[in-house]
Amino acid sequence: MGMNCGIVGLPNVGKSTIFSALTSAPAEAANYPFCTIEPNVGVVHVPDSRLDKIAGIVKPERTVPAITEFVDIAGLVKGASKGEGLGNQFLGHIRQVGAICHVVRCFDDGDIIHVTGKVDPVSDIETINIELALADLETVNKRIQTLEKFMKSQDKNVQNKAKISKPILDRLVKVLEEGQAARSLGLEEDEKEAISDLHLITMKKMLYVCNVDEANILEENNYVKQVREIAAKEGSQVITICGKIESEIAALESKEEKEAFLKDIGIEESGLSKMIRAGYEMLDMYTYFTSGVKEVRAWTFPKGAKAPQAAAVIHTDFERGFIKAEIYHCDDLFSIGSEAKVKEAGKFRVEGKEYVVKDGDIIHFRFNV
């Protein structure tokens, strides 16, 4: 499962427009369903003010941000789980991503066709969520049909795994038949591990992205409020974004121009920045930094990783030949002012293989291969 987020939604909700602005790369977009068949994939920089602060102190030759991947998946429709609108193909793409950004149309525009003929976020969300649940239900039922064979396996590990997964699968069937997400069961980590090879779509974390018009970028309309109510019940996040405005921002060349544009319309941060960060957080990722006069760089690692595993993000040799990690936190650098002063203050540490890396650590790895 990659470090990526899939962008889903009904046709003509603004997915491809948002994707194009997100990646500053053209995605096919048109005023008719299924204009996007193969998923567009874009690698984007993760906005992180800490990286800029570190670079401002160290003044390196170059600064390299962390990255994550977004996948623009074609519009789903009612019946997608049964193959409607090339649904099976699209659902297969969703299984390959780590988290889901569900774009919901929250604006009125008679010139842009809605696939059902009217704007109704509640109905739109229900349609997508039911199709995803039905697709997972089919996957779970297929696994249940094979369990008896696994339970009779001569391999004790296969047999035990089948016995452990059976009650979990039975519980999943009940919620999925009701059109509810698998994540609503609140499975324990060991239970999730037992069924991880199914790659259930509705087990993935969901971010609702409300696509609004320019008039509602500062003040939420009733459509957005409806989405928030649904998300609150699910325990999902919500952000508001105006695809049209984001496209205009993406067309500007310099950082200064973009900041001036945001100031003019009265917002501090673009919706896309919020979306990127939210997607990154949903993937359960943290960031550590390496810092030197040649380069300051942000590196992505999974929460809970120990120093050798975090080092492997740079190169597997770093993990294989790991000796120690010289570490201090970026907050100490910001408050004290330089690496030399951090050392003088006793905030500079040497850690071994069991150290659990923290978000915001600045690390220099020592290794030998």
Order of alpha helices (4+ residues) and beta strands (2+ residues): beta-alpha-beta-alpha-beta-beta-alpha-beta-alpha-alpha-alpha-beta-alpha-beta-alpha-alpha-alpha-beta-beta-alpha-alpha-beta-alpha-alpha-beta-beta
